Amino acid sequence: MKKVLKSYIRTYLKQWIESLGLILFVTILSLAVIGILASTLQLSGKNKSINQATNTWNYSLISSPSKFENEFTYSYFVAESTAYNLAPIKDPNGLGILSQVGYDALKSKDNDPIGNVENQLAWGEDLKNILNNYFNYPETPTDLSYGGKTLLASEVFNDVFKNIIKNYYNDASYYVNNKIMETYQNQFALSVDLEFYYESYGTPTTITPDGYYYITSGTKKINPTLGKWVDNPVMLKGENKTQDNEIVVTDKFAKDNNYQLNDKINFYNLGTLVPELKEPVISGFGTKVDTLSQSDYFSMTGDPSKYAAVFINDNILNKMYQNVWLNQNKPKGFNFGINQKVNFLNNSSFTTLRNVFTQKNNFDKSVYLASSGVLIAYNSLGPISKISSMKVTTTIYTLLGIGMIVLAFIFISFVMKKEMNKTRKQLGIFKALGYRTSELVWIFTVKTLITIMGGLIFGYLLSIPLQIYMYGQFETMVTISYDKVYAGWGFMTIIFIVVPVFFTIASYITTFLYIRLLALLVKKLQIFVKKILIEKYNFN
C-alpha cells in the first residue's frame, strides 16, 4: 500500500502545474471566505451572548412635548379634558397648567379659544413649543409677551403644574407617558433610565472633541411588575461597583484608547460641574444591548474610536440633571433624555399600546402626531437596527462562504475523477494485485486532504489584509471590541480540523463509489467484448 501511495504522490508532484492550480483555487476561495467571515462571526457571536444575558423589552417611548397633537395639547393642558386616558392637571383658577399671565398672553396672541377650533389649535401649537422650551431650560424666553415684556417659559405656567412636572424632569411628554402607563399597569410594565450625551473638549479652544460619551444608568433596578432588571448591563471584564467615583465603559473604547481597569478618565468641563466625574475610576468593561452600537445622538462625522457608553449610578445621573442640564450654560454638545422601555403584559400588543395614547372613545384622536415616531419597536431602535442589519450581512456572508467551500470541493472531486479516468488501467493493475477498493480510495482521499489543507493554510495567511479591511468596515458600527485578525480556537478548529475532516470523509465516500462504478463498467465491458468474440467465432 505504501508503494502505491508513494507512486501516486510522485505523480501528484510531477503534475505540479495542475496541483498548484488546485491549491491556488482553494487558497483564493479560502482567502475570500475567511476574510469576509472573520469580523462578522466575532461580532455575531458576541452580540448573541450579550442578548442572551439581557432582559429586553417590546417598545420604547420617545419623550418630546413638541410631538404632541395640537388638539391634545389644548384640550388636556388648558381645557382640562377627561377624554384621554389620564386625569387632567387641575388648577383652582380653572386655567389648566397656565398662569393668569400665560393665559392672557396666549389669548392676546392666538385669540379667544372658547368655541373656536382654529384658535384652540393655535394655542396648542404655541403651548407645546413652550413646554419643549421649559424642558430644555425653564428660564428660556418664549414668543409670548405681556405688558411689553417677553415671558420666560417658567412664567407661562402655574405653580401647581411646576411642582408636579419637576418630579418628571420638567418633561410634559414623560409625565403623560408615565401616567398612561400607570393607568394601564396590568397591560404594560414601564422601565426608565436617564441618559446623557456629552462631547468632551480638553480646552475652550479645542475644535474636535476628545471624547463622545453616552452616559446612562448602571444601577440595578428590578422592575416590580416583571421581577427582573430590564436592559441590564452585561459585564465583560471587571465589576459594576456603581460607587460615586467609579464607572463602567464599553471595552472597544478602552482598547482603542489604551485604558485599563482602575485607570481614570478626565471628563474635563463635566467634572467641574459634577465633582464625582472629575476623574472617575474604571471599575469594569461592559455594555447594554442598546449600547452595542452608537446612540442616535452621535454624529457620523465623529470619531467612533473615541465614543464610549458609560454606566454610572443613579445618584450621579441625578446630579448631572440638576447641576448640568438645569444650568443655563450647558457644556457644548450636551444632551439629556429619558429612556422609557415598555414590556407587554397579558397578551398586550402594539395595537393595545397605540390605542391607550388616544381618546377613550375615539382612536383617531391621538396624544401624539401620527408621524412623530414616539412608539418605536425594540428592533427598530437605532443601535438595535444597526446590529440587526449586521446579522443579515453575517448570514449572507456565511451562506456565501459555505457555497464557495462546496464549490471548491466539487471542483477538486471533478479533477480527481478526471485523474482516476486517466489512471484506469493502473487502478486495474493494482486491483489485480489484490489491493482492495478501500485501500485505493485512500490514495485519492489523501491527495484531496493535501490540496484542501494547503489551500486553507495559504488562504488564512493571505486573508489577513482582507480581515483588517473588513474590521474597518464594521468598527464604526459597534462599541464592542473584537480582533482585527481572528485566531479564536473555535474558528481555527472549524477551519483546520472540521472542514478538512468533513471533506475528507465526503471525498472518501464519493471516490469509493466512483472507483466501484469504474470497476463495474470495466467488468461489463470485458463481458461485452468476450460475448462479441464468442459470437464472431461461432459465426465463422
N, C-alpha and C positions, 0 to 999 in steps of 0.2 A: 504493500500500500504506500509506503514511504517513497519508493521508486516512482510510482505512478504520480504521486503528488509533486515530487521534485520535477518530473518531466513536464507537468502542466504549468508549474510555477515558472520554469525556464521559458516555456512558450509564452507565458504572460509577460515576462520581462523582455523577451525578444520582440514581442509586438508592442514596443514601448510607446509608439505614437498613439495606437488605439487605447492602450491602458491609460496613458497620460490624459487623453481626451476624456475618458470616462471619469477619472479623478477630478479633472478640471470642471466637468459638468456638475458633478456632485458638490464641488467646492463653491461654485457660483451660486447654486441653489441654497446651500447651507449658509453662505455669507448673507444672502438676502433674508432668509428665514430668521436666522439668529439675530442679525442686526435690527430687524423690524420688531421682533418679539421681545427682546431683552428688556427694554424700558416698559412696554405695555404690560408684560406679565408681572413685573415687580409692582407696578402701580395697582394693577388689578388685584393682586394678592393682598397688598397692604390695605387697600380700600375695603376688600371683603372682610378681613379680620377686624377692622375698626367698626364696620357696620354691624358685625355680629356682636360686638361688645357695647353697642349703643342702643339706647331706648329712643326710638324715632317717634314721629307724630304724623298726623294726616294733612293738616293745613296750617299755614302761617297767616296771621293778620298783620297788615301794614298800617301803622298809625300815621295819619296826616289829616288834620282838620280841613285842609284845602280840597280834600277829596269828597267832602260831604256834598250831598244834593242840596241845592239852594232851598227847595221846598222844605226838606227836613230841617235845615239849619234854622229857618224862621219858625216853623211850626213847633219844634221841640224847645229851642233855646229862648224864644221870645214869647210865643203864644201858649207855652206850657201844655202842648198837645199830649194826650194819653193814647194816641192812635198807634204808637210804636211799642216795641217790646221792652220798654224801660220806663221807669217812673220819671216824670219831669222834675227839674230843679226849680222849686217854687220860692219866690221872694215875697215878703209881706206886701210890697208895693205893687205886686202883680205885673212886674216888668220882666219876668223870666230871669235871665242871668245879667241883665243890663242895669247899670246905674241910671239915675234920672238924667244925668248929663249925657251918658252914652245914648240913651233912648232919644233924647231931644236932638242930639247931633245927627243920628241916623234919620230921624224924621225930617230934619231940615234938608238933608242931602237927598234922600230917596222918597220923600213924601209920606203921607199917612198910609200905613199898610192895611188898616181895618177895611175889610171888604174889597180890597183891590189886589188881585193875584199878582199882577205885574210888579207892583210896589213891594209885595212880600218877597218875590224872587230877588229883587234888587237888594232888599235888606239881607236876604240870605247870602248873596254873593259877597257883600261887604263884610258881613259878620264872620263868615268862615275865614276870610283873609286876615281879619283882626285876631281871630282865635289862633291862627297859624303864627302870627307875629308874637302873640302872647307866649306861645310855647317856646319860640326861639329866644325871646328876651322880653320879659313883661313891660319893660320901660321903652319899648320900641315906638317911635312916632307912627301915627296912623294917618289915613287920608281924611279923617274927620276933624272938624274944628267946631269950637263952641265959644262964643263971646270973643271971636277974633283970635283964639288960641288953638294951636294944633294939639289934639288929645293924644296922650300916650295910651298904649293898649291897656294898661292896668286901670286907667281912668274910665274906660268904657264899661267895665264890669263891676257888679256889686260885691260886697264883702261876703255874702253867702256863697256865691259861686267861687270866689277866690280862695276861701277857706276850704272848700271841698276839692277844688281842682289841684291845689298844691300837693295833695296826697296822691295824685296821679301824674306827677311830674309836669304839671301845667299843660297836659296834653288832653284836650277835649275828646280827641278821637280814641285815645286809650281808655278814657273814662267810659265812653259809650260802649266800646268793645267789652270792657271788663263787666259792666253792669248787665249787658245782654247775656254774657256767658254765665253770670251768677243766676240769672233768671232761668236759664236752661242747663243748670249744672247736672241734671240727670241725663242729659244728652251729650254734653261736651265737658272736657277737662282742659282748663287753661293753665299753661305753664309760662312764666315770664322771666326774662333776663334782661338787664340793662346792657347796652352795647355802646361803645365809643370808638370813633376812628380818629387817630391823631397822627399828623405828619410832623416829625421831629426835625428841627433846624438847629444846628450847633451854635450858630451866631445869628444876630438880627440881619446881617447882610448876606447870609447863605441863601443861594438861589435854589439849589437842589436839596431835597430832604435827605437827612442822614438815616432816616428810618420811617417805615409806614406801619403803624400799629393798629390792629383791630383788637380792642380791649373789651373783654366780657367776663362773665362770672365763672369762677372755678369752685364756688361754694356749693356744697352738697344740699340739694333741695328735693325732698321726697314729695311728689305730688300726692296730697292726701286721698284723692279720689282713685288714682291709678296705683298707688302704693309703690311707685318707682320714680327714679330720677330721670326726667326726660332731658335728652340732649346732654348726657353726662360726658365729661372729658375722658378720653382714653389715654392712659399714661403709657408712654413708650420707653421711658427711662427716668429714674429718679422718683420723686414723690410730689404729690399735690398737697403741700403743707398748709396753704391758704393763710399763712401769717401775714400781718400787715406789710411787712417789708420783703415778702417772698412771692415770686411769680413762677408760672409755668409758661413756656413758649414752645412754638412749633419747632420740630427738630431740623427742618431744612434751613430755616433762618439761622439757627445755631451753627449748623455745619457750614453754611455759606459765609458766615461772619466770624468763624473760629471761636464761638462761645462754648464753654464747658460748664458742667454742673458747678454751682457755687460761685460762678462769675457774676459780675454786676453789670447792669445796663444803665446807661445815662439817658434819661428822658428829657434832659435839658429844661426847657421852659415849663413843661408839665410838672417837673419835680419841684419847681419853686412854688407852684400853686397847691400841690399835694405833696407834702414832705416825705410821705412814705414811698413815693415814686421818684425820689431824688436819684438814688442808685440802688434799686431793689436787687435782691439776690435770686439767681435762677435756681429753683429747687428741683425742677424736673422738665422733661420734654414730653409734650403730649398734644392732643388735638381733639376737636369735636367733629362730628360727622358733617356739620355745616361750615367747618373751617378747613376742610380738606383742600379747598380752592380759595382764592382771594375773594373777599367780600365785594359787594357791588359798590361800596364807597371807593375802592381802589381804582385809580385811573390806569388804563393800559399803557399810558406813556411813562408810568412809574417803573422803578427798578424792582422786579419781583424778588431778587436776591436779598433785598432789604425789607421785605414785607414779613411781618410776623403776626400770628394770632397770639394774644397774651391773655392768660387767665389769672384773675386776681380775686380776692374775697369781696363780698358784697359791701362790706364796710367801706372799703376804698372806692368802690364804684359810686356809692352814695356821696362820698366826699368829692369825687370828681364832678358829680352833678352840681353839688352846692357851690364848690369853690371855682369850678371852671365853666360849666355850662351856663350858670346864672351870672357869670361875670360878663360885663359889657365888653371888655377887651379880651375876648377869647383868643387862644393861640390860632395862628393861621392854619387852615386845613383841619379844623376840629369839628367833629360831628357827633350827634347823640341820637340814639334811637332806642325803642323798646321792642325787644324780640319776643313776640307773642306766638306761642305754639298751641295748636288745638288738637286734642285726641278725640276721636269719635267714640261715643258710648251707646250701648243698647241699640245697635243697628242704625245709628245715625249715618247720614251721607252728606255729600256736597249740597244736594238739594235742600236737605234739612237746615244746613248751615246758612245757605244763601237766604232761605225764607225767614230766618229769625232776624235778619237785617233789613226787614221790610215792615210795612204797616201790618197790623194784626189781621186785617180783613181785606187787604189789597196787596198782593205780592208784586204788583207793578210799581208801587211806591216804595222806593228803596232809601236806605240811610245814605248810601254812597253812590257816586256816579257809576253808571254801568261800565264805563271803560277805565275805571280808576285802578283796577288790579289790586284791590285791597285783600281779596281772598286768593291766596296763592297755594296751589298744591305742593306738597313736600318735594316731589320730583321736579317741579318747575322752578324751585328756588335757584337763584344764580349759581352759587357754589355747587349745589347738588346736580344741577343740569349739566354743568361742565364735566363733572366726574361721570355722569351717565353717558354723555357723548363719548367719553374716553372708553367706556365699557364697550360701546358699539364698535369703536375703532379696534379695540383689542380682539373682539370676536371675529371681525373681518380679517384682521392680520393672522389670527390663529388658523382660521379656515384656509386662508391663502397659504400659510406655511405647511399645513397638512397636505394640501393639494400638491404643493411643489415637491414635498418628500415622496408622496406616492408617485408623482411623475418621474422622479429620479429612479425609483425602484423599478417602474415599468420599463424605463429606458435601459437600465442595467440588465434586467431579465431578458429583454429583446436581444441585446448584444450577446449575452451568454447562450441563448438559444441558437443564435446565428453561429456561434463558435462550436456548439455541440453538433450542428448540422455539418460543419466543416470537418469535424473530427469523428464523424460517424463510424468510419472504418476502424479508427484507433480504438474507439469505445468497444466495437465488436470484438477486436483482438483481446482487449482486457477482459471482456465478458467470457470469451472462450478460454482464457487462462484461469478462470474460476473466481474472478472478482465479482462481488455482489453489487447490485444496483445501488444500495445504500452507501457502499464504500466509494463508488464513483461519483455519487451525488455530492459527497463532502468536498471533492476537489473543486467543483464549481461554486459551492457554498462558501468555501474559504476565500476564493477569488472575489466573490461578491462582498464578503466581510472586509477584505483588504481595501477594496475600492471605496466602500462606504466610510470606513474608519479614516482612511486617508483624506477623503473629501471633507469629512466633518472636522478633523483636526485643522486642516488648512483653512476651511471655511470659518471656523471660530476665530482663528488668529487674524484672518483678513477682514472679519466683520467688526473689529474693534473701532476703526474710524466711523463706520456706519452706526454703531451703538452710541458713540459720542455725539454724532449728528442727531440721532433720534432723541437722545437725552435733552438736547437743546430745544427740540420741538415741544416737549411736554413740561419742562421745568418751569415755564412761565405760567402754567395752568394750576400747579399744585403747591401745597405747603408742606408736604411730607418728603423726607429725604429718600433717595434711592441711588444706586450705583450707576456711574457712567458706563463702566464695563462690568457686566453681570457675571459673577462667578459663584453664585449660590450653589450649595451642594445639591439641592433638588433639581435645579436647572441643569447642572453638569451631569447629574445621574441620568436624566432623561436623554440628554444629547449623546453622551458617550457610552451609555450602557443600555438603556431601554430601547432607543431607536435602533442601534446595531443588532441587539439580540432579537428584537421583533422582526426585523427584515432578514436576519439570518435564518430564522425559523421559517419565515414565509418563502425565502429563496430555496431552502431545503425541500419544502413541500412541493413547490412548483417545479423545481428541477427534477425531483424524484418522479413526479407524474409524467414529465416530458420525456425523460430517458426511458421510462417504461413504454411510453407511446412509441418512441423511436424503435425500441426492441420489437414491439409488436408489429410495427409496419415492416421492419426488415424480415421478420419471420413470415409474414403474409406474402411479402414479395418473393421470398425463397420458395414458398409453396406454389405460388402462381407460376414462377419460372419453371419449377420442376414439373408442374402439370403441363405446361406448354411443350416441354421437351419430350415428355412421355407421349403426348398426343401426336407430336411430329414423328416420333419413332414408329408408333403404331401405324401411322398413315403410310409411311414408307414401306 
